[in-house]
Amino acid sequence: MAAEKFDIKDRKNIYLIVVVILCVASSYLFYDMVWTEFQQEQERLIEEQKKAQAELDKINAQRPRKPLLEAEKQRAEIEFERLKEMFPEEEKVPLRLQDLYSVVRASGVNIQSFKPTGAQPQEHFVENKYSFVVNAGYHMLGYLFAEIANFNYPTTIDNLKLNRSGAISQEVKKAEDHGWEPVTVGVSFDLTTFTSRKK
């Protein structure tokens, strides 16, 4: 059987050509508009998955350190509370006075005068100043300063002035008679405590 000649004018052939063109055009449009976009989205999702997996691997690598990090966090919180206590936002004058009264009694010095002399704001903190005049023996004075240095908040002592007591011979005689430490010096100094400055 001989092959039939393709007649372009035949209606069946025209339909066949139109159908083939439509199939090729729709395939191209599908490839261009759907498949290419699908492939790009797939590549983007694969890249995101790789990044997420890398991040997860980092997190999983840190997981054994979690107890250590939690312990460090607890220590940091305790240290932060300690620093807040050392540098409160407001000067706790009654507590400061109570601390001073305790060490003054323990040291045996005689307070002649005590007065708050004001607050001096600095860039990040406030200096709270107190002025003292006391009579004491050298050992009493050393004990007083040692106890002030051991307060659980920072303090400084400035403008320290020592004067020999005018009645030193009487004090020495009393000390020999009664067995207590003689009051041999008059001392004036400024005590400074610190509070954090509110921003």
Solvent accessible surface area in square Angstrom, and as a share of the most:
residue,aa,sasa,rsa
1,M,234,1.04
2,A,88,0.69
3,A,103,0.80
4,E,156,0.70
5,K,190,0.81
6,F,115,0.48
7,D,74,0.38
8,I,109,0.55
9,K,164,0.69
10,D,58,0.30
11,R,172,0.63
12,K,159,0.67
13,N,25,0.13
14,I,76,0.39
15,Y,133,0.51
16,L,98,0.49
17,I,55,0.28
18,V,70,0.40
19,V,79,0.45
20,V,79,0.45
21,I,105,0.53
22,L,111,0.55
23,C,73,0.44
24,V,97,0.55
25,A,43,0.33
26,S,65,0.42
27,S,68,0.44
28,Y,136,0.52
29,L,93,0.46
30,F,112,0.47
31,Y,122,0.46
32,D,71,0.37
33,M,122,0.55
34,V,78,0.45
35,W,101,0.36
36,T,45,0.26
37,E,113,0.51
38,F,101,0.42
39,Q,70,0.31
40,Q,112,0.50
41,E,71,0.32
42,Q,85,0.38
43,E,115,0.52
44,R,113,0.41
45,L,89,0.44
46,I,78,0.40
47,E,86,0.39
48,E,83,0.37
49,Q,125,0.56
50,K,126,0.53
51,K,133,0.56
52,A,63,0.49
53,Q,91,0.41
54,A,53,0.41
55,E,94,0.42
56,L,84,0.42
57,D,74,0.38
58,K,132,0.56
59,I,92,0.47
60,N,62,0.32
61,A,70,0.54
62,Q,87,0.39
63,R,150,0.55
64,P,107,0.67
65,R,104,0.38
66,K,115,0.49
67,P,91,0.57
68,L,92,0.46
69,L,75,0.37
70,E,86,0.39
71,A,37,0.29
72,E,73,0.33
73,K,127,0.54
74,Q,115,0.51
75,R,136,0.50
76,A,62,0.48
77,E,89,0.40
78,I,122,0.62
79,E,71,0.32
80,F,119,0.49
81,E,97,0.44
82,R,119,0.44
83,L,73,0.36
84,K,98,0.41
85,E,88,0.40
86,M,32,0.14
87,F,69,0.29
88,P,11,0.07
89,E,114,0.51
90,E,118,0.53
91,E,39,0.17
92,K,70,0.30
93,V,54,0.31
94,P,99,0.62
95,L,90,0.45
96,R,9,0.03
97,L,67,0.34
98,Q,113,0.50
99,D,47,0.24
100,L,8,0.04
101,Y,132,0.50
102,S,62,0.40
103,V,12,0.07
104,V,13,0.08
105,R,166,0.61
106,A,65,0.51
107,S,10,0.07
108,G,37,0.36
109,V,9,0.05
110,N,72,0.37
111,I,72,0.37
112,Q,101,0.45
113,S,55,0.36
114,F,62,0.26
115,K,123,0.52
116,P,82,0.52
117,T,75,0.43
118,G,41,0.40
119,A,62,0.48
120,Q,91,0.41
121,P,84,0.53
122,Q,67,0.30
123,E,124,0.56
124,H,117,0.52
125,F,73,0.30
126,V,27,0.15
127,E,33,0.15
128,N,11,0.06
129,K,43,0.18
130,Y,5,0.02
131,S,25,0.16
132,F,5,0.02
133,V,55,0.32
134,V,0,0.00
135,N,47,0.24
136,A,0,0.00
137,G,1,0.01
138,Y,141,0.54
139,H,148,0.66
140,M,25,0.11
141,L,12,0.06
142,G,41,0.39
143,Y,94,0.36
144,L,2,0.01
145,F,44,0.18
146,A,50,0.39
147,E,52,0.23
148,I,4,0.02
149,A,80,0.62
150,N,112,0.57
151,F,29,0.12
152,N,110,0.56
153,Y,17,0.06
154,P,38,0.24
155,T,29,0.17
156,T,57,0.33
157,I,56,0.28
158,D,60,0.31
159,N,98,0.50
160,L,86,0.43
161,K,128,0.54
162,L,89,0.44
163,N,100,0.51
164,R,184,0.67
165,S,28,0.18
166,G,89,0.86
167,A,43,0.33
168,I,41,0.21
169,S,84,0.54
170,Q,117,0.52
171,E,33,0.15
172,V,60,0.34
173,K,127,0.54
174,K,97,0.41
175,A,14,0.10
176,E,135,0.61
177,D,94,0.49
178,H,119,0.53
179,G,69,0.66
180,W,126,0.44
181,E,53,0.24
182,P,35,0.22
183,V,26,0.15
184,T,15,0.09
185,V,4,0.02
186,G,17,0.16
187,V,1,0.01
188,S,33,0.21
189,F,3,0.01
190,D,35,0.18
191,L,2,0.01
192,T,2,0.01
193,T,2,0.01
194,F,29,0.12
195,T,4,0.03
196,S,35,0.23
197,R,102,0.37
198,K,121,0.51
199,K,194,0.82
